[in-house]
Amino acid sequence: MKKKLYLLVQCISCFLLLIFSSQQPASAQQAASDVANFYPLLDAYASNGNSSLSYLTRDWKSTAKWRKRGKAKLEELLAYTPAPAPLHPEVLRTTKRDGYTQYLVRYNLNALQQTEAFLLIPDNLQKPAPAVIALHDHGGFYYFGKEKHTLTDEQPAILKEYVQTLYEGRYYADELAKRGFVVLCPDAIYFGSQKIDPAQLTDAKGYFEKVKAADESERIKIYNKQVAGPNEVAMNKTILTAGTTWLGIIAQNDRVAVDFLLSRPEVDPERIGSIGLSLGGLRSTYLFGLDARIKVGVVAAFSTTYAQMLQQHAHHTWMMYVPRQYAFLDLPDVASLNAPRPLLLMNCRQDKLFSIAGMQAAESKLTRIYGKLNAPGKFKANYYDAPHSMTILMQEDAFAWLEKWLK
């Protein structure tokens, strides 16, 4: 009798618990997400056969054919194939610095675009040297691009503060030049020499009135926060309407940076690497993955998987999204297209833009890919107890990685 009574009580308890649970709001039953109750719908759709061209999806009979197929699909999705144009490089300014010379250069990216870049040439080169393409970050700081990691004169206070926060006050591109690397630092579209012009906007939101009485740093702050930042939405909508992608434009532009380096007699074409923080890390991921001329890659503070971003941390710049890419290639799969070339990921444990789970998932995927290619020693993922940044310790580790594989 006691046993039957016990079972009856248990059944009633379970029944009441089921009723209570069914009456709870969805948010109490499911993990929180940036898209709330729409996450299960989108996650279920995305999970249907995603990353079909990953090296892990099957035993590819030919690594070369897999790589060719993956790159072709990625280029199709990036969808930016403008008419080419000769580089027609120009030197706009020459500045001698301690251990190297800094050249401000301009060159054609295609028949529609030009950009400016800093070219750093070490002193006393006796033969072609290793080279690095240093790709600037985003950081909501559009007024400057290459200047965020390359030394310039008469810097406004707002730029000095920015470099202190993200790079501990050190210009890592110049450090690389002092260590014997030729370094190229190009502006990406929407930054620096390619920034949006308020005078040509339909509505500049009172920008010109606001900056009349402002000092230089305040003018730059107003530009970043009230002009360039809000206009990312209109820019991306227009880019998509035009039939291309923002990241496609960036990737094409960065590949021309390799063309520019190869035009220089100071550069050894067999020893070129890429490095970048944040958006620069994303740029380094795509440049490394797409361009076989890049022999070594370094990605700082931009490592995750799309599965993690679907639930949280999808609030990044509009510049990173490529429609339908997840169906074929996850973010770490992009970098893997140049495997087993050496690749270093540097992750920040206090990074609020990416979850630790996302960083670890990307690390796990690339570890398996490099293992499958019998090159485990050519991939490395480091973790640092730091916020979203490239600290001096991270810079030193990146320098050591580049020196190990390029010198």
Secondary structure as UniProt FT lines:
FT   HELIX           2..22
FT   HELIX           26..29
FT   TURN            34..35
FT   HELIX           36..38
FT   HELIX           39..46
FT   TURN            52..53
FT   TURN            55..56
FT   HELIX           63..78
FT   STRAND          90..97
FT   TURN            98..99
FT   STRAND          100..108
FT   STRAND          114..122
FT   TURN            123..124
FT   STRAND          129..135
FT   TURN            139..140
FT   HELIX           146..148
FT   HELIX           157..167
FT   TURN            168..169
FT   HELIX           172..178
FT   TURN            179..180
FT   STRAND          182..186
FT   TURN            189..190
FT   HELIX           192..194
FT   HELIX           198..200
FT   TURN            205..206
FT   HELIX           207..211
FT   TURN            212..213
FT   HELIX           216..222
FT   HELIX           223..228
FT   TURN            229..231
FT   HELIX           232..241
FT   TURN            242..243
FT   HELIX           246..262
FT   TURN            265..266
FT   STRAND          267..277
FT   HELIX           279..290
FT   TURN            292..293
FT   STRAND          296..300
FT   HELIX           306..311
FT   HELIX           318..320
FT   TURN            323..324
FT   HELIX           325..327
FT   HELIX           331..336
FT   TURN            337..340
FT   STRAND          343..348
FT   TURN            349..350
FT   HELIX           356..372
FT   TURN            373..374
FT   HELIX           376..378
FT   STRAND          379..384
FT   HELIX           392..406
//
